[in-house]
Structures are given as C-alpha cells and as structure tokens.
C-alpha cells in the first residue's frame, strides 16, 4: 500500500538512517515500509509519525487531503471470549474517522477475537447497524447483561470466535437469546 513516509522524510530533511534511529528500528526495516513491502501498521505509523511532524493516519493520506477526526467515548469493555458482564467506564475518548453520532468505542478483553483485534486496542461500534450480515463483526448481549464480540456467519446462523485458541466455541443463533448491540465498524490495534 502506498504511503507518504519517504515524501515526509525528505521534506523534513532526514536521511533513512536518521529516521530509522529516531523510530528505534533499522534502515532496512524503514526501507521496506517506505516501499510498501511491509504493511504500515498502526504500530509503525505511531512510531514514525511524531518524527515526521504528522498524525499517524496522515502517513497513508494523499498530500493536501483533509479528513475530520471524531473523538468517541470509550463506554466500557467487551469480552472477546465467553459471555462477560459489560463494564462501563466513560472517562476515555479515542480518535476515529468513523462518522456517526451514536457510535461509541469499547476496549476488547480476552482472546477469542485475537485474530482481528488484540487486547489493548479498541473497537468502534455503531448501534444503528444491528442487522446481521454474513462475515461482519458484532457486539451482542445476552439476557443476563453479559456481552461478547463475535463474527456472524450464516448457513447455519451462528456467532463465531476469531481466535488462535481452539477452545472458544461458536454460539448458535436461536439456541441462546441475545440482542445485537451494534456492528463493529472499526478495529484499532494497541500502540
């Protein structure tokens, strides 16, 4: 994927060696990132952006492009494992480009979704998107007020974990009553 690392590095008058040293990596690693041979993850964007004088997301935007960043409240945690009581905490806000007045963020805990989001990151949930669509990810809540995050799969209808741990089991739709809290529309990895 094309990025602006080289353009911004040149504009700052930094050599590849200098930027690599500032970011705590090797010149060869930086070269792979600049050429798009290695994906510019959130981790790398966050390490490089301060030294280039930009926000991490700007490393992937065309020059001159303006986007609006919204700050969503983190309203709690959601289990990415077995059903777990939703924990509310609205003292934190996270930046996102997702634009919906009702969206909110949750911090995932557990490992049943570790193939798509690791503990320490956050997910953006849109409560206006509650229709189950095959392949999409959702936060659901059972009748005991316990919540979990899973991927919806049809035929047969079920909620599945996306985990490297095979002990997590699917939830068959219709076997256990649950309410869809909302669709997961963004996933942000921990820094």
C-alpha positions in Angstrom: 0.0 0.0 0.0 1.3 3.4 -0.9 2.3 5.7 1.9 4.0 9.1 2.4 6.9 8.1 4.6 9.6 8.9 2.0 7.9 12.2 1.0 7.6 13.4 4.6 11.1 12.2 5.5 12.6 14.2 2.5 10.5 17.3 3.5 12.0 17.1 7.0 15.5 16.7 5.6 16.0 13.4 7.3 18.1 10.5 5.9 16.7 7.0 6.1 19.3 6.2 8.8 18.3 9.2 10.9 14.6 8.4 10.8 15.2 4.7 11.5 17.3 5.7 14.5 14.6 8.1 15.8 12.0 5.4 15.4 14.1 2.7 17.0 14.5 0.5 14.0 16.9 -0.4 11.2 17.3 1.3 7.9 16.4 -1.9 6.1 13.1 -2.1 8.0 12.3 1.5 7.2 13.1 0.9 3.5 10.6 -2.0 3.4 7.9 0.3 5.0 8.7 3.1 2.6 8.5 0.9 -0.5 5.3 -0.8 0.7 7.0 -4.2 1.0 5.8 -4.3 4.6 2.4 -3.1 5.7 2.3 0.2 7.5 0.5 -1.0 10.7 -0.8 1.3 13.4 2.2 0.3 15.4 4.7 1.6 12.8 2.6 4.6 11.9 2.6 5.6 15.6 6.4 5.1 15.9 7.2 7.1 12.7 4.6 10.0 12.7 6.0 12.1 15.5 9.4 12.3 13.8 7.7 13.4 10.6 5.5 16.0 12.2 2.2 14.4 11.3 -0.5 12.3 12.8 -0.2 8.5 12.2 -3.2 8.4 9.8 -1.6 11.1 7.6 1.1 8.7 6.5 -1.5 7.0 4.4 -3.3 10.0 3.0 -2.5 11.8 -0.2 -0.8 15.2 0.4 -3.3 18.0 1.0 -6.2 15.7 1.8 -8.2 16.7 4.8 -10.3 14.4 7.0 -12.3 15.0 10.0 -11.3 13.1 13.2 -14.0 12.4 15.7 -13.4 11.6 19.4 -15.7 8.8 20.6 -16.3 7.9 24.2 -15.0 4.6 25.4 -18.0 3.4 27.3 -16.6 0.2 28.6 -15.1 -3.1 27.8 -16.4 -6.1 25.9 -15.5 -9.7 26.3 -13.7 -11.2 23.4 -14.1 -14.6 24.9 -17.0 -16.1 26.7 -20.0 -14.1 27.9 -18.9 -11.5 30.4 -20.6 -8.6 32.2 -20.2 -5.4 30.3 -18.0 -3.0 32.2 -18.9 0.7 31.9 -16.2 3.5 32.0 -16.7 6.7 30.2 -13.5 8.5 31.2 -11.6 7.9 28.0 -12.0 9.1 24.4 -10.4 7.7 21.2 -9.9 9.3 17.8 -11.5 7.8 14.7 -12.6 8.9 11.3 -15.9 7.0 11.5 -18.7 9.5 11.4 -21.9 8.5 13.3 -23.4 10.5 16.2 -24.4 7.3 18.0 -21.1 5.3 17.6 -19.0 4.5 20.7 -15.8 2.7 21.5 -15.2 -0.4 23.6 -11.9 -2.0 24.8 -11.7 -5.7 24.0 -10.7 -8.1 26.7 -9.9 -11.8 26.2 -8.5 -13.7 23.2 -11.5 -15.1 21.3 -11.1 -12.4 18.7 -7.3 -12.1 18.7 -7.0 -12.8 15.0 -8.7 -9.5 14.3 -8.1 -7.4 17.4 -5.7 -7.7 20.3 -6.4 -6.7 23.9 -5.2 -3.2 24.4 -6.8 -1.7 21.3 -10.3 -0.6 20.8 -13.3 -1.3 18.6 -15.8 1.2 17.3 -19.4 0.0 17.5 -22.4 1.5 15.5 -25.6 0.8 17.4 -27.6 1.9 14.3 -26.3 -1.2 12.4 -28.0 -4.2 14.0 -29.0 -6.3 11.1 -26.8 -9.4 11.0 -24.8 -9.7 7.8 -22.6 -12.7 7.0 -19.0 -12.0 7.7 -19.5 -8.8 9.7 -18.5 -8.5 13.4 -20.9 -7.6 16.2 -21.2 -6.9 19.9 -24.1 -8.9 21.3 -25.6 -9.0 24.8 -27.5 -11.9 26.4 -30.4 -11.7 28.8 -28.1 -11.6 31.9 -26.5 -8.3 30.7 -23.3 -10.1 29.6 -21.7 -9.0 26.3 -19.3 -10.5 23.8 -17.9 -9.7 20.4 -18.0 -12.3 17.6 -18.3 -12.6 13.8 -21.7 -13.5 12.4 -21.8 -16.4 9.9 -24.9 -17.6 8.1 -25.8 -21.1 6.9 -26.1 -22.1 9.7 -26.6 -18.9 11.6 -24.0 -18.6 14.3 -21.6 -16.2 16.1 -18.0 -17.4 15.8 -14.8 -16.5 17.6 -11.8 -15.5 15.5 -9.2 -16.9 17.8 -5.9 -18.7 17.7 -7.2 -20.6 20.7 -9.4 -23.5 19.6 -11.1 -23.8 23.0 -13.6 -21.0 22.1 -16.9 -22.2 20.8 -19.5 -20.9 18.4 -22.8 -19.6 19.6 -25.7 -21.0 17.6 -28.3 -18.3 16.7 -31.6 -19.4 18.2 -30.2 -21.5 20.9 -29.4 -18.7 23.2 -31.3 -15.4 23.3 -29.2 -12.3 22.6 -29.6 -8.7 21.5 -27.3 -7.1 18.9 -25.7 -4.1 20.5 -24.2 -3.0 17.2 -21.9 -3.8 14.3 -18.1 -3.4 14.8 -17.2 -0.8 12.2 -13.5 -0.1 13.1 -10.8 -2.0 14.9 -7.7 -0.2 16.2 -4.7 -2.2 17.4 -2.9 -1.2 20.5 0.1 1.1 20.2 
